[in-house]
Amino acid sequence: MDRTSEIRKVLLITLILNILVSGAKVLYGYFTNSVAITSDGFHSMFDGISNVVGLIGIYIASHPPDKCHPYGHRKYETVFTIFIGLLMFITCIEIFKEVYASFAGKRQAVVTDKSFFIMLVTMAVNIFVTTYEKRMGLKLNSEFLIADSQHTKSDIFVSISVIASLILTKLDFSIADSIMGLIVGILVARMGINIIRESTETLVDRTRGDTLSIQKIACSVDGVIECHDIRTRGSKGNVFVDLHVLVNPSLSLEDAHKIADMVEEKIKSSLPEVVDVIVHLEPSS
């Protein structure tokens, strides 16, 4: 199974789980007027939406290079990753609306044993989704899966906080539900900012990989006298490299070209995340 199919499979599995989790939280939160549980449900709902967005983004990113996109379509995955961050801000708006209604006295949370059961079960599902998605993201070098796992990870901490607020509400500290809803909104916003910042670094061609390691690999090739001006860009698992190497000026063009080919092949074999290497040959003074 190729990389795209593997990522699609992960997203489909997590989509189904996220729909079940968000549905349980939102419905129960509305029935019990719990702003904390409802807010957590909205948070989980956008996990599912991000999975759908991811399926579309991964499909586009998997297209091979063409005339208009000679470097491929992989950055579309990064663009859709930013969309996850924007969705989280939309989540914040919904959460803060519920918080306002709660502080205004329009909602009075009702805490029952089922409230704790719902939160514990959905939290267990989130733990599984986060662990599974991050492990597969690292395995497949998918920036989207890793970012999405971080999004889901925030659900775990939020759920723990919501359970704490339910306990306080049960002890007649009713404002705890509203306060926890506010905290959830702030946490969601913070996570959205982090995702957007990391994805933006990819789009503006932040350096990727260890240039010192690339230099050592290039210099280990027979015929390479020195290596400098190493530049890298791209996303995790899809890195482009260009560098300058010095060779003996007495070499024929054919021999110098063979050295460049060996440098390219050795870097690619040593660093699997590198997909393309451009070697600029210079004569040694």
Secondary structure, 3 states (H helix, E strand, C coil): CCHHHHHHHHHHHHHHHHHHHHHHHHHHHHHHCCHHHHHHHHHHHHHHHHHHHHHHHHHHHCCCCCCCCCCCCCHHHHHHHHHHHHHHHHHHHHHHHHHHHHHCCCCCCCCCHHHHHHHHHHHHHHHHHHHHHHHHHHHHCCHHHHHHHHHHHHHHHHHHHHHHHHHHHHCCCCHHHHHHHHHHHHHHHHHHHHHHHHHHHHHCCCCCCCHHHHHHHHHCCCCCCEEEEEEEEEECCEEEEEEEEEECCCCCHHHHHHHHHHHHHHHHHHCCCEEEEEEEEEECC
